[in-house]
């Protein structure tokens, strides 16, 4: 199983059902060294699932005073690929460490 930190629309039940075919169970955690920005979504499938045309996006700052709260979900390899397909091109999947010490995947702003 792969750990994925979600801070935005992947926490929504409808997005989970549309993307993974099931509702996910997760645990709260915090990502250090990031802030949230916004990105406009033009993919009609993503907008229909989330109900939003503006989504949050992680921006790396490296500052220990910046943090983002979210939820860690455990996904299969296939589900992680489905999450990759849900996220639009402005996001890149990278590994990060959480305040709990867990290592996980995150979707952050591409450079």
TORROMI-12708 format. One record per residue (C-alpha): residue in one letter; x, y, z. Coordinates in steps of 0.001 Angstrom, whole numbers, padded with zeros to 6 digits, always signed. Example, Ala and Ser with C-alpha at 12.3 -4.5 7.8 and 13.67 -1.06 7.14 Angstrom:
a+012300-004500+007800/s+013670-001060+007140/
# end
This chain:
x+000000+000000+000000/x+001087+003549-000753/x+000476+006507+001588/x-000981+009605-000079/x-001420+012915+001752/x-004557+014732+000601/x-005265+018361+001412/x-007954+019097-001170/x-010573+017477-003358/x-009358+013897-002913/x-010844+014186+000592/x-014328+014610-000936/x-016502+011472-000918/x-017758+011987-004485/x-014227+012441-005848/x-013153+009244-004063/x-016087+007294-005483/x-015475+008629-009002/x-011709+008086-008842/x-011334+004881-006810/x-014808+003342-006779/x-014822+003396-002984/x-014781+005762-000039/x-011343+006002+001551/x-010530+005790+005257/x-007684+008021+006379/x-005897+009627+009284/x-005214+013312+009930/x-001667+014603+009585/x+000273+017774+008768/x+002736+018575+005994/x+005539+020969+007018/x+007300+023363+004644/x+004407+024002+002288/x+001626+026553+001853/x-001521+026404-000255/x-002123+028245-003491/x-004892+027875-006058/x-005070+026482-009572/x-007910+026850-012085/x-009096+023478-013380/x-010301+023229-016974/x-010729+019440-017211/x-014538+019020-017306/x-014408+015539-015734/x-012427+016800-012735/x-014697+019842-012316/x-017806+017630-012518/x-016455+015245-009865/x-015243+017910-007429/x-017912+020511-008149/x-015153+023128-008224/x-013168+024863-010963/x-010550+026181-008510/x-008565+023647-006489/x-005874+024073-003824/x-002274+023279-004758/x+000768+022795-002527/x+003610+025279-002897/x+006960+024278-001400/x+008511+026940+000837/x+010894+024862+002939/x+009977+026978+005965/x+009339+025027+009182/x+006658+027565+010115/x+004555+026784+007019/x+002208+023836+007278/x-000836+022286+005610/x-003313+020008+007378/x-004814+017062+005548/x-005537+013360+005519/x-003304+010374+004768/x-004937+007623+002745/x-003510+004179+002012/x-003911+003289-001663/x-003058+000305-003816/x-000614+000839-006685/x-003573+000846-009106/x-005398+003449-007006/x-002288+005644-006922/x-002260+005494-010737/x-005951+006477-010715/x-005081+009443-008486/x-002359+010419-010983/x-004976+010350-013726/x-007351+012543-011685/x-004752+015251-011019/x-004229+017763-013836/x-000854+018700-015366/x-000164+021541-012906/x+000398+018939-010163/x+003421+016683-009773/x+003560+013716-007418/x+006570+013781-005092/x+007495+012143-001804/x+007452+014082+001453/x+007668+013589+005208/x+004787+014514+007486/x+004818+015928+011011/x+004036+012416+012287/x+007261+011159+010704/x+005406+009186+008021/x+006709+009254+004464/x+004052+009710+001802/x+003220+010919-001682/x+001882+014434-002211/x+000629+016360-005235/x+002385+019740-005375/x+002878+022554-007856/x+005258+021654-010674/x+008285+023851-011201/
# end
